[in-house]
Amino acid sequence: MKRSVWLFILLLCIVNLLPVWLLFKQAITPDIESLSWPLSIVPHRITLENFRLFFQSKGILNGFYLSIWVGFSTTILSLLIGIPAGFAIARAPKLGHKGIPVVLFTRTFPSISLAIPLAIIFIRLGLYNHPQGIGLVFAHSIFVLPFTTLIAYSTFKTIPRELEEQALVDGCSYLTAFLRITLPLAKPGIASAFILSFILSWDEFTYSLLLQITNRNLPPLVYYYSVYGNVGIASAISSIMLIPAIGMVFVIQRFVKAGYLSGAVK
C-alpha cells in the first residue's frame, strides 16, 4: 500500500514537472534542436541566447513590466471590491441566496463574447490599447472579481459572527469590529484570493490579445513568437512568466495556515 502511494506521487510529479522541464529545455537550446524529432529530453547544446534576447528586447521587457503592473492592479482592485461584497453576502442570508447565483452567473459568459463590446467601450473612453493597460486592468477585474468574491464569502462564513457581536458589546463600531476582529482572522482567505487573482490576471490571454494590440503584455507575446516559429524565445518568455507566479505562492503561503481560527470562540 505504501509503495503504491509513493508510485502515485512519483507519477504525479512526472506528469506535472515534465512539461515544465521541456519548456525550460526549449528555452536553453537552439530552435533547431527543439524542433527536431524524435524529441530529446536532455539538451545536447545549451545556449542562453533566448534569455539574452528577452532582456535586450525593449518590446518584451515592456510586456513584462506591463504584465506585472496589470496583475497587481487587477488584484488590488478585485480585492477592494470582492472582500466587502463577500462579507456582505456572508453576513446577510437573504442577500446570500441571491448574491451567490448572481456571482456565478457572471462567469457563464465566455471572455471572447465580452471582449468585443469592451473593446468598443474602451475605444470611446480612450482606454483601448492603453500604454499602461488601464482598460486591461478593468477587463481582468471583471474576469477575476467573481472568484475573489466567492473566496471572501467562503472565508467570512467560517468566522463566527459572535466575535463581531462581542466587539460591538465592548463598544466597537461595526466598521471597527470588521477591521480589528474579522479582517485579521480572514487573512488566509484573503491571501488565497490575492494569489488566485494575480495568477488569473498574469495568465489571462483572451482580453490581453484583443484589447492590447501593440502595447502587449506577456501572454500575447508568447502566442506571437510561437506562431512565427520562434520557439526558443517563446519558451524563455514562458519560463520567466513562471517566476512571479511561483514567487507569489512562496511569499504569501505563510498566511495560509490550517487551524487559523482554532480557539477563536470559547
MIDOSE-1310 file (N, C-alpha, C; in nm, 2 decimals, decimal comma, always signed):
residues 266
mkrs	+0,08/-0,12/+0,00/+0,00/+0,00/+0,00/+0,09/+0,13/+0,00; +0,19/+0,12/+0,09/+0,28/+0,24/+0,10/+0,35/+0,26/-0,03; +0,40/+0,14/-0,10/+0,47/+0,15/-0,22/+0,38/+0,21/-0,33; +0,25/+0,17/-0,33/+0,16/+0,23/-0,43/+0,14/+0,38/-0,42
vwlf	+0,14/+0,42/-0,29/+0,12/+0,57/-0,27/+0,24/+0,64/-0,32; +0,36/+0,59/-0,30/+0,48/+0,66/-0,35/+0,49/+0,65/-0,50; +0,45/+0,54/-0,56/+0,45/+0,54/-0,70/+0,35/+0,64/-0,76; +0,23/+0,65/-0,70/+0,14/+0,75/-0,74/+0,19/+0,89/-0,73
illl	+0,26/+0,92/-0,62/+0,32/+1,06/-0,60/+0,43/+1,08/-0,71; +0,51/+0,98/-0,74/+0,61/+0,99/-0,84/+0,55/+1,02/-0,97; +0,45/+0,94/-1,01/+0,38/+0,96/-1,13/+0,32/+1,10/-1,14; +0,26/+1,15/-1,03/+0,20/+1,28/-1,03/+0,31/+1,39/-1,05
civn	+0,43/+1,37/-0,99/+0,54/+1,47/-1,01/+0,58/+1,47/-1,15; +0,59/+1,35/-1,21/+0,64/+1,34/-1,35/+0,54/+1,41/-1,44; +0,42/+1,38/-1,43/+0,31/+1,44/-1,51/+0,31/+1,60/-1,50; +0,34/+1,65/-1,38/+0,33/+1,79/-1,36/+0,46/+1,86/-1,39
llpv	+0,58/+1,80/-1,37/+0,70/+1,86/-1,38/+0,77/+1,84/-1,52; +0,73/+1,74/-1,59/+0,78/+1,71/-1,72/+0,76/+1,83/-1,82; +0,63/+1,88/-1,83/+0,61/+1,99/-1,92/+0,69/+2,11/-1,89; +0,71/+2,14/-1,75/+0,79/+2,25/-1,71/+0,94/+2,23/-1,75
wllf	+0,99/+2,11/-1,74/+1,13/+2,08/-1,78/+1,14/+2,10/-1,93; +1,05/+2,05/-2,01/+1,06/+2,06/-2,15/+1,05/+2,21/-2,19; +0,97/+2,28/-2,12/+0,97/+2,43/-2,15/+1,10/+2,49/-2,13; +1,16/+2,46/-2,01/+1,29/+2,52/-1,98/+1,40/+2,47/-2,07
kqai	+1,39/+2,34/-2,11/+1,49/+2,28/-2,20/+1,48/+2,35/-2,34; +1,36/+2,39/-2,39/+1,35/+2,46/-2,51/+1,40/+2,60/-2,50; +1,40/+2,66/-2,38/+1,45/+2,79/-2,36/+1,60/+2,80/-2,36; +1,67/+2,69/-2,33/+1,81/+2,70/-2,32/+1,88/+2,62/-2,43
tpdi	+1,80/+2,58/-2,54/+1,86/+2,51/-2,65/+1,82/+2,59/-2,78; +1,90/+2,57/-2,89/+1,87/+2,63/-3,01/+1,73/+2,58/-3,07; +1,67/+2,66/-3,15/+1,54/+2,62/-3,21/+1,55/+2,49/-3,29; +1,66/+2,48/-3,36/+1,67/+2,36/-3,45/+1,67/+2,23/-3,37
esls	+1,72/+2,23/-3,24/+1,71/+2,12/-3,16/+1,57/+2,10/-3,10; +1,51/+2,21/-3,06/+1,37/+2,20/-3,01/+1,27/+2,14/-3,11; +1,29/+2,17/-3,24/+1,20/+2,13/-3,34/+1,24/+2,00/-3,40; +1,35/+1,94/-3,36/+1,39/+1,81/-3,42/+1,31/+1,70/-3,36
wpls	+1,31/+1,59/-3,44/+1,23/+1,47/-3,40/+1,32/+1,34/-3,42; +1,32/+1,25/-3,32/+1,24/+1,25/-3,20/+1,28/+1,35/-3,10; +1,18/+1,38/-3,01/+1,21/+1,48/-2,91/+1,31/+1,43/-2,81; +1,40/+1,52/-2,77/+1,50/+1,48/-2,68/+1,47/+1,54/-2,54
ivph	+1,48/+1,46/-2,44/+1,45/+1,51/-2,30/+1,57/+1,59/-2,25; +1,69/+1,54/-2,28/+1,81/+1,61/-2,23/+1,87/+1,70/-2,34; +1,90/+1,82/-2,31/+1,96/+1,92/-2,41/+2,10/+1,87/-2,45; +2,12/+1,88/-2,58/+2,26/+1,84/-2,63/+2,35/+1,96/-2,65
ritl	+2,28/+2,08/-2,66/+2,36/+2,20/-2,68/+2,29/+2,31/-2,60; +2,36/+2,37/-2,51/+2,30/+2,47/-2,42/+2,34/+2,61/-2,47; +2,24/+2,70/-2,47/+2,27/+2,84/-2,51/+2,18/+2,93/-2,42; +2,22/+3,05/-2,39/+2,15/+3,15/-2,32/+2,10/+3,26/-2,41
enfr	+2,11/+3,24/-2,54/+2,07/+3,34/-2,64/+1,93/+3,38/-2,62; +1,84/+3,29/-2,60/+1,70/+3,33/-2,58/+1,67/+3,42/-2,47; +1,74/+3,39/-2,35/+1,72/+3,48/-2,24/+1,79/+3,62/-2,26; +1,90/+3,61/-2,34/+1,97/+3,74/-2,37/+1,88/+3,83/-2,45
lffq	+1,81/+3,77/-2,55/+1,71/+3,84/-2,63/+1,60/+3,89/-2,55; +1,56/+3,82/-2,45/+1,45/+3,86/-2,36/+1,49/+3,99/-2,29; +1,61/+4,00/-2,23/+1,65/+4,12/-2,16/+1,70/+4,23/-2,24; +1,72/+4,20/-2,37/+1,77/+4,31/-2,46/+1,66/+4,36/-2,55
skgi	+1,55/+4,29/-2,55/+1,43/+4,34/-2,64/+1,35/+4,43/-2,56; +1,34/+4,56/-2,61/+1,26/+4,66/-2,54/+1,11/+4,62/-2,54; +1,06/+4,56/-2,65/+0,92/+4,52/-2,65/+0,89/+4,41/-2,55; +0,97/+4,32/-2,53/+0,95/+4,21/-2,44/+0,96/+4,26/-2,30
lngf	+1,06/+4,34/-2,27/+1,07/+4,40/-2,13/+0,95/+4,49/-2,10; +0,90/+4,57/-2,19/+0,78/+4,65/-2,17/+0,66/+4,56/-2,14; +0,65/+4,44/-2,21/+0,55/+4,35/-2,19/+0,55/+4,29/-2,05; +0,68/+4,26/-2,01/+0,70/+4,21/-1,87/+0,65/+4,31/-1,76
ylsi	+0,70/+4,43/-1,78/+0,65/+4,53/-1,68/+0,50/+4,56/-1,69; +0,45/+4,55/-1,80/+0,30/+4,57/-1,82/+0,23/+4,46/-1,75; +0,27/+4,34/-1,77/+0,21/+4,22/-1,70/+0,21/+4,23/-1,55; +0,33/+4,28/-1,50/+0,34/+4,30/-1,35/+0,24/+4,40/-1,30
wvgf	+0,24/+4,51/-1,37/+0,15/+4,62/-1,33/+0,00/+4,58/-1,34; -0,04/+4,52/-1,45/-0,17/+4,48/-1,47/-0,21/+4,38/-1,37; -0,12/+4,28/-1,34/-0,15/+4,18/-1,24/-0,18/+4,23/-1,10; -0,09/+4,32/-1,05/-0,10/+4,37/-0,92/-0,22/+4,47/-0,91
stti	-0,24/+4,55/-1,02/-0,36/+4,64/-1,02/-0,49/+4,57/-1,02; -0,50/+4,46/-1,10/-0,62/+4,38/-1,10/-0,64/+4,32/-0,97; -0,54/+4,27/-0,91/-0,55/+4,20/-0,78/-0,60/+4,30/-0,67; -0,54/+4,41/-0,66/-0,58/+4,51/-0,56/-0,73/+4,56/-0,59
lsll	-0,76/+4,59/-0,71/-0,90/+4,63/-0,74/-1,00/+4,53/-0,71; -0,97/+4,40/-0,75/-1,07/+4,30/-0,72/-1,08/+4,27/-0,57; -0,98/+4,28/-0,50/-0,98/+4,26/-0,35/-1,06/+4,38/-0,28; -1,04/+4,50/-0,33/-1,11/+4,61/-0,27/-1,26/+4,60/-0,29
igip	-1,30/+4,54/-0,40/-1,45/+4,52/-0,43/-1,50/+4,39/-0,38; -1,42/+4,28/-0,40/-1,46/+4,15/-0,36/-1,47/+4,12/-0,22; -1,38/+4,18/-0,13/-1,38/+4,15/+0,01/-1,51/+4,21/+0,07; -1,54/+4,33/+0,05/-1,67/+4,38/+0,11/-1,79/+4,31/+0,05
agfa	-1,79/+4,28/-0,08/-1,90/+4,21/-0,14/-1,92/+4,07/-0,07; -1,81/+4,00/-0,06/-1,81/+3,86/+0,01/-1,86/+3,87/+0,15; -1,81/+3,97/+0,22/-1,86/+3,99/+0,36/-2,01/+4,02/+0,37; -2,05/+4,10/+0,28/-2,20/+4,14/+0,28/-2,28/+4,02/+0,25
iara	-2,24/+3,94/+0,16/-2,32/+3,82/+0,12/-2,31/+3,72/+0,23; -2,20/+3,70/+0,30/-2,18/+3,61/+0,41/-2,26/+3,64/+0,53; -2,28/+3,77/+0,56/-2,35/+3,81/+0,68/-2,50/+3,84/+0,66; -2,54/+3,85/+0,54/-2,68/+3,87/+0,51/-2,74/+3,75/+0,44
pklg	-2,81/+3,66/+0,51/-2,86/+3,54/+0,45/-2,95/+3,56/+0,33; -3,04/+3,66/+0,33/-3,13/+3,69/+0,22/-3,04/+3,73/+0,10; -2,94/+3,82/+0,12/-2,86/+3,86/+0,02/-2,77/+3,75/-0,04; -2,73/+3,66/+0,05/-2,65/+3,54/+0,01/-2,72/+3,45/-0,09
hkgi	-2,85/+3,43/-0,06/-2,93/+3,34/-0,15/-2,94/+3,40/-0,29; -2,94/+3,53/-0,31/-2,94/+3,59/-0,44/-2,80/+3,63/-0,49; -2,71/+3,66/-0,40/-2,58/+3,71/-0,44/-2,50/+3,60/-0,50; -2,49/+3,49/-0,44/-2,41/+3,38/-0,50/-2,45/+3,34/-0,64
pvvl	-2,58/+3,32/-0,67/-2,62/+3,29/-0,80/-2,58/+3,40/-0,90; -2,59/+3,52/-0,86/-2,55/+3,63/-0,95/-2,40/+3,63/-0,98; -2,32/+3,60/-0,87/-2,18/+3,60/-0,89/-2,14/+3,48/-0,98; -2,20/+3,37/-0,96/-2,18/+3,25/-1,05/-2,23/+3,28/-1,19
ftrt	-2,34/+3,35/-1,21/-2,39/+3,38/-1,34/-2,30/+3,46/-1,42; -2,22/+3,55/-1,36/-2,13/+3,64/-1,43/-2,02/+3,56/-1,50; -1,99/+3,44/-1,45/-1,88/+3,36/-1,50/-1,93/+3,27/-1,62; -2,06/+3,27/-1,65/-2,11/+3,19/-1,76/-2,08/+3,25/-1,89
fpsi	-2,04/+3,37/-1,90/-2,01/+3,44/-2,03/-1,87/+3,41/-2,07; -1,84/+3,36/-2,18/-1,71/+3,34/-2,23/-1,64/+3,48/-2,25; -1,51/+3,48/-2,22/-1,43/+3,60/-2,23/-1,44/+3,66/-2,37; -1,44/+3,58/-2,47/-1,44/+3,63/-2,61/-1,57/+3,70/-2,64
slai	-1,68/+3,66/-2,58/-1,81/+3,73/-2,60/-1,81/+3,87/-2,53; -1,73/+3,89/-2,43/-1,73/+4,02/-2,36/-1,62/+4,11/-2,42; -1,52/+4,05/-2,48/-1,41/+4,13/-2,52/-1,44/+4,23/-2,63; -1,53/+4,19/-2,72/-1,57/+4,28/-2,83/-1,64/+4,40/-2,78
plai	-1,75/+4,39/-2,70/-1,82/+4,51/-2,65/-1,73/+4,59/-2,56; -1,64/+4,53/-2,49/-1,55/+4,60/-2,40/-1,45/+4,68/-2,49; -1,41/+4,63/-2,60/-1,32/+4,70/-2,69/-1,39/+4,82/-2,74; -1,51/+4,81/-2,78/-1,59/+4,93/-2,83/-1,60/+5,04/-2,72
ifir	-1,63/+5,00/-2,60/-1,64/+5,09/-2,49/-1,51/+5,16/-2,46; -1,40/+5,08/-2,46/-1,27/+5,13/-2,43/-1,22/+5,22/-2,54; -1,25/+5,20/-2,66/-1,21/+5,29/-2,77/-1,27/+5,43/-2,75; -1,40/+5,43/-2,71/-1,47/+5,56/-2,69/-1,41/+5,63/-2,56
lgly	-1,37/+5,55/-2,46/-1,31/+5,61/-2,34/-1,16/+5,64/-2,35; -1,10/+5,60/-2,46/-0,96/+5,62/-2,47/-0,87/+5,52/-2,39; -0,93/+5,41/-2,36/-0,86/+5,31/-2,28/-0,82/+5,19/-2,36; -0,86/+5,18/-2,49/-0,82/+5,07/-2,57/-0,67/+5,08/-2,61
nhpq	-0,60/+4,96/-2,60/-0,46/+4,96/-2,62/-0,38/+5,06/-2,55; -0,42/+5,09/-2,42/-0,36/+5,19/-2,34/-0,22/+5,15/-2,30; -0,12/+5,24/-2,31/+0,02/+5,21/-2,28/+0,03/+5,15/-2,14; -0,05/+5,20/-2,04/-0,04/+5,14/-1,91/-0,14/+5,03/-1,88
gigl	-0,21/+4,99/-1,99/-0,31/+4,88/-1,98/-0,42/+4,91/-1,88; -0,47/+5,03/-1,88/-0,58/+5,07/-1,78/-0,71/+4,99/-1,82; -0,74/+4,98/-1,95/-0,85/+4,91/-1,99/-0,84/+4,76/-1,96; -0,72/+4,71/-1,98/-0,69/+4,57/-1,95/-0,71/+4,54/-1,80
vfah	-0,68/+4,63/-1,71/-0,70/+4,61/-1,57/-0,85/+4,60/-1,54; -0,93/+4,68/-1,60/-1,08/+4,67/-1,58/-1,13/+4,54/-1,64; -1,08/+4,50/-1,75/-1,13/+4,38/-1,81/-1,09/+4,26/-1,73; -0,96/+4,26/-1,68/-0,92/+4,15/-1,59/-1,00/+4,15/-1,46
sifv	-1,03/+4,26/-1,41/-1,11/+4,27/-1,29/-1,24/+4,21/-1,30; -1,31/+4,23/-1,42/-1,44/+4,17/-1,45/-1,42/+4,01/-1,45; -1,31/+3,97/-1,50/-1,28/+3,82/-1,50/-1,25/+3,76/-1,37; -1,18/+3,84/-1,28/-1,12/+3,79/-1,16/-1,22/+3,81/-1,04
lpft	-1,30/+3,92/-1,05/-1,38/+3,95/-0,93/-1,48/+3,84/-0,88; -1,54/+3,77/-0,97/-1,63/+3,66/-0,91/-1,55/+3,56/-0,82; -1,43/+3,53/-0,86/-1,35/+3,43/-0,79/-1,31/+3,49/-0,65; -1,27/+3,62/-0,65/-1,24/+3,69/-0,53/-1,36/+3,70/-0,44
tlia	-1,47/+3,73/-0,49/-1,59/+3,74/-0,41/-1,63/+3,61/-0,34; -1,62/+3,50/-0,42/-1,66/+3,37/-0,37/-1,56/+3,32/-0,26; -1,43/+3,35/-0,28/-1,34/+3,31/-0,18/-1,36/+3,39/-0,05; -1,39/+3,52/-0,07/-1,41/+3,61/+0,05/-1,54/+3,56/+0,12
ystf	-1,64/+3,53/+0,04/-1,77/+3,48/+0,10/-1,74/+3,35/+0,18; -1,67/+3,25/+0,12/-1,64/+3,13/+0,19/-1,56/+3,15/+0,32; -1,47/+3,24/+0,31/-1,38/+3,27/+0,43/-1,46/+3,33/+0,54; -1,54/+3,44/+0,51/-1,62/+3,50/+0,62/-1,73/+3,41/+0,68
ktip	-1,77/+3,32/+0,60/-1,87/+3,22/+0,65/-1,82/+3,13/+0,76; -1,68/+3,11/+0,76/-1,62/+3,03/+0,86/-1,58/+3,11/+0,99; -1,59/+3,24/+0,98/-1,56/+3,32/+1,10/-1,69/+3,34/+1,18; -1,68/+3,30/+1,31/-1,81/+3,31/+1,39/-1,86/+3,46/+1,40
rele	-1,98/+3,48/+1,38/-2,04/+3,61/+1,40/-2,04/+3,66/+1,54; -2,02/+3,56/+1,64/-2,02/+3,60/+1,78/-1,90/+3,69/+1,81; -1,79/+3,68/+1,74/-1,68/+3,76/+1,76/-1,71/+3,91/+1,74; -1,78/+3,94/+1,63/-1,82/+4,07/+1,59/-1,92/+4,12/+1,70
eqal	-2,02/+4,04/+1,74/-2,12/+4,08/+1,83/-2,05/+4,11/+1,97; -1,95/+4,04/+2,01/-1,88/+4,07/+2,13/-1,81/+4,20/+2,12; -1,75/+4,23/+2,01/-1,68/+4,35/+1,99/-1,78/+4,47/+1,99; -1,90/+4,45/+1,94/-2,00/+4,56/+1,95/-2,04/+4,58/+2,09
vdgc	-2,05/+4,47/+2,17/-2,09/+4,49/+2,31/-1,98/+4,56/+2,38; -1,86/+4,54/+2,35/-1,74/+4,61/+2,41/-1,73/+4,76/+2,37; -1,81/+4,80/+2,28/-1,81/+4,94/+2,24/-1,75/+4,97/+2,10; -1,72/+4,87/+2,03/-1,66/+4,90/+1,89/-1,78/+4,93/+1,80
sylt	-1,75/+5,01/+1,70/-1,84/+5,02/+1,59/-1,84/+4,90/+1,50; -1,94/+4,89/+1,41/-1,94/+4,77/+1,32/-1,81/+4,77/+1,23; -1,77/+4,89/+1,18/-1,66/+4,90/+1,09/-1,53/+4,87/+1,17; -1,52/+4,91/+1,30/-1,40/+4,88/+1,38/-1,39/+4,73/+1,41
aflr	-1,51/+4,67/+1,44/-1,51/+4,53/+1,46/-1,47/+4,45/+1,34; -1,51/+4,50/+1,22/-1,47/+4,43/+1,10/-1,32/+4,44/+1,07; -1,27/+4,57/+1,09/-1,12/+4,59/+1,07/-1,03/+4,53/+1,17; -1,07/+4,52/+1,29/-0,98/+4,47/+1,40/-1,01/+4,33/+1,44
itlp	-1,12/+4,28/+1,41/-1,15/+4,14/+1,45/-1,17/+4,05/+1,33; -1,26/+4,08/+1,24/-1,29/+3,99/+1,13/-1,19/+3,98/+1,03; -1,14/+4,10/+0,99/-1,04/+4,11/+0,87/-0,91/+4,03/+0,91; -0,85/+4,05/+1,03/-0,73/+3,98/+1,06/-0,75/+3,83/+1,06
lakp	-0,87/+3,78/+1,10/-0,89/+3,64/+1,10/-0,92/+3,58/+0,96; -0,95/+3,67/+0,87/-0,97/+3,63/+0,73/-0,84/+3,64/+0,64; -0,73/+3,66/+0,71/-0,60/+3,67/+0,63/-0,57/+3,55/+0,54; -0,59/+3,42/+0,59/-0,57/+3,31/+0,50/-0,65/+3,31/+0,37
gias	-0,78/+3,34/+0,39/-0,87/+3,35/+0,27/-0,83/+3,47/+0,18; -0,79/+3,58/+0,24/-0,75/+3,70/+0,16/-0,62/+3,67/+0,08; -0,53/+3,60/+0,15/-0,41/+3,56/+0,08/-0,43/+3,47/-0,03; -0,52/+3,37/-0,01/-0,56/+3,28/-0,12/-0,62/+3,36/-0,24
afil	-0,71/+3,45/-0,21/-0,77/+3,53/-0,31/-0,67/+3,62/-0,38; -0,57/+3,67/-0,31/-0,46/+3,75/-0,37/-0,38/+3,67/-0,47; -0,35/+3,55/-0,43/-0,27/+3,46/-0,51/-0,35/+3,42/-0,64; -0,47/+3,38/-0,62/-0,55/+3,34/-0,73/-0,58/+3,46/-0,83
sfil	-0,61/+3,57/-0,77/-0,64/+3,69/-0,86/-0,51/+3,73/-0,94; -0,40/+3,73/-0,88/-0,28/+3,76/-0,95/-0,25/+3,66/-1,06; -0,26/+3,53/-1,03/-0,22/+3,43/-1,13/-0,32/+3,43/-1,24; -0,45/+3,45/-1,21/-0,55/+3,46/-1,32/-0,53/+3,57/-1,41
swde	-0,49/+3,69/-1,36/-0,46/+3,80/-1,44/-0,33/+3,78/-1,52; -0,23/+3,73/-1,45/-0,10/+3,71/-1,51/-0,11/+3,61/-1,63; -0,19/+3,51/-1,63/-0,20/+3,41/-1,73/-0,31/+3,44/-1,84; -0,40/+3,54/-1,81/-0,52/+3,56/-1,90/-0,47/+3,60/-2,04
ftys	-0,54/+3,54/-2,14/-0,49/+3,55/-2,27/-0,59/+3,63/-2,36; -0,72/+3,60/-2,35/-0,82/+3,65/-2,45/-0,83/+3,80/-2,45; -0,85/+3,86/-2,33/-0,86/+4,00/-2,32/-0,73/+4,07/-2,36; -0,62/+4,01/-2,31/-0,48/+4,06/-2,35/-0,46/+4,07/-2,50
lllq	-0,51/+3,96/-2,57/-0,49/+3,96/-2,71/-0,57/+4,06/-2,79; -0,70/+4,08/-2,74/-0,79/+4,16/-2,82/-0,80/+4,31/-2,77; -0,75/+4,34/-2,65/-0,76/+4,47/-2,60/-0,63/+4,55/-2,60; -0,52/+4,48/-2,62/-0,38/+4,54/-2,63/-0,32/+4,50/-2,76
itnr	-0,34/+4,58/-2,86/-0,29/+4,54/-3,00/-0,14/+4,56/-3,02; -0,09/+4,67/-2,97/+0,05/+4,70/-2,99/+0,12/+4,70/-2,85; +0,06/+4,75/-2,75/+0,12/+4,75/-2,61/+0,08/+4,62/-2,55; +0,15/+4,52/-2,58/+0,12/+4,38/-2,54/+0,19/+4,35/-2,41
nlpp	+0,12/+4,27/-2,33/+0,18/+4,21/-2,21/+0,23/+4,07/-2,26; +0,28/+3,99/-2,16/+0,35/+3,87/-2,20/+0,27/+3,76/-2,27; +0,15/+3,72/-2,22/+0,08/+3,61/-2,29/+0,06/+3,63/-2,44; +0,02/+3,74/-2,49/+0,01/+3,75/-2,64/+0,15/+3,74/-2,70
lvyy	+0,25/+3,79/-2,63/+0,39/+3,78/-2,69/+0,43/+3,63/-2,71; +0,40/+3,55/-2,61/+0,42/+3,41/-2,62/+0,35/+3,35/-2,74; +0,23/+3,39/-2,76/+0,15/+3,34/-2,88/+0,21/+3,38/-3,01; +0,25/+3,51/-3,02/+0,30/+3,56/-3,15/+0,44/+3,50/-3,18
ysvy	+0,52/+3,49/-3,08/+0,65/+3,43/-3,11/+0,64/+3,28/-3,14; +0,54/+3,21/-3,08/+0,52/+3,07/-3,12/+0,47/+3,05/-3,26; +0,37/+3,14/-3,29/+0,31/+3,13/-3,43/+0,41/+3,15/-3,54; +0,51/+3,25/-3,51/+0,61/+3,28/-3,61/+0,73/+3,18/-3,60
gnvg	+0,72/+3,08/-3,52/+0,83/+2,98/-3,52/+0,94/+3,01/-3,43; +0,94/+3,11/-3,35/+1,05/+3,14/-3,25/+1,02/+3,07/-3,12; +1,04/+2,94/-3,13/+1,01/+2,85/-3,01/+1,10/+2,89/-2,89; +1,22/+2,91/-2,92/+1,32/+2,94/-2,81/+1,28/+3,06/-2,73
iasa	+1,26/+3,17/-2,79/+1,22/+3,30/-2,72/+1,09/+3,29/-2,66; +0,99/+3,22/-2,72/+0,86/+3,19/-2,66/+0,88/+3,11/-2,53; +0,96/+3,01/-2,54/+0,99/+2,93/-2,42/+1,06/+3,01/-2,31; +1,15/+3,10/-2,35/+1,22/+3,18/-2,25/+1,12/+3,28/-2,18
issi	+1,03/+3,34/-2,26/+0,92/+3,42/-2,20/+0,83/+3,34/-2,10; +0,79/+3,22/-2,15/+0,71/+3,14/-2,06/+0,78/+3,10/-1,93; +0,91/+3,07/-1,94/+0,99/+3,04/-1,82/+1,00/+3,16/-1,73; +1,02/+3,28/-1,78/+1,02/+3,39/-1,69/+0,88/+3,42/-1,63
mlip	+0,77/+3,38/-1,70/+0,64/+3,40/-1,65/+0,61/+3,31/-1,53; +0,69/+3,20/-1,52/+0,67/+3,11/-1,41/+0,72/+3,17/-1,28; +0,82/+3,26/-1,29/+0,89/+3,30/-1,17/+0,80/+3,38/-1,08; +0,73/+3,49/-1,12/+0,64/+3,56/-1,03/+0,53/+3,48/-0,98
aigm	+0,47/+3,39/-1,06/+0,36/+3,31/-1,01/+0,41/+3,22/-0,90; +0,52/+3,15/-0,91/+0,57/+3,07/-0,81/+0,61/+3,15/-0,69; +0,67/+3,27/-0,71/+0,72/+3,36/-0,60/+0,60/+3,41/-0,52; +0,49/+3,43/-0,59/+0,37/+3,48/-0,51/+0,32/+3,37/-0,41
vfvi	+0,33/+3,25/-0,45/+0,29/+3,14/-0,36/+0,38/+3,13/-0,24; +0,51/+3,14/-0,26/+0,60/+3,13/-0,15/+0,60/+3,25/-0,06; +0,57/+3,37/-0,11/+0,57/+3,49/-0,03/+0,45/+3,49/+0,06; +0,33/+3,45/+0,01/+0,21/+3,46/+0,08/+0,16/+3,34/+0,15
qrfv	+0,23/+3,22/+0,13/+0,19/+3,10/+0,19/+0,19/+3,10/+0,34; +0,27/+3,19/+0,40/+0,27/+3,19/+0,55/+0,14/+3,23/+0,61; +0,06/+3,30/+0,53/-0,07/+3,35/+0,58/-0,17/+3,24/+0,57; -0,15/+3,14/+0,49/-0,24/+3,03/+0,47/-0,21/+2,92/+0,57
kagy	-0,26/+2,92/+0,68/-0,23/+2,82/+0,79/-0,35/+2,75/+0,83; -0,34/+2,62/+0,85/-0,45/+2,54/+0,89/-0,48/+2,57/+1,04; -0,61/+2,57/+1,08/-0,65/+2,59/+1,21/-0,63/+2,74/+1,26; -0,64/+2,83/+1,16/-0,61/+2,97/+1,20/-0,72/+3,02/+1,30
lsga	-0,83/+2,96/+1,29/-0,94/+3,01/+1,38/-0,96/+2,92/+1,51; -0,86/+2,83/+1,53/-0,87/+2,74/+1,64/-0,88/+2,82/+1,77; -0,98/+2,79/+1,85/-0,99/+2,85/+1,98/-1,04/+2,99/+1,97; -1,09/+3,04/+1,86/-1,14/+3,17/+1,85/-1,26/+3,20/+1,94
vk	-1,35/+3,10/+1,95/-1,46/+3,12/+2,04/-1,45/+3,02/+2,15; -1,46/+3,07/+2,27/-1,46/+2,99/+2,39/-1,59/+3,00/+2,46
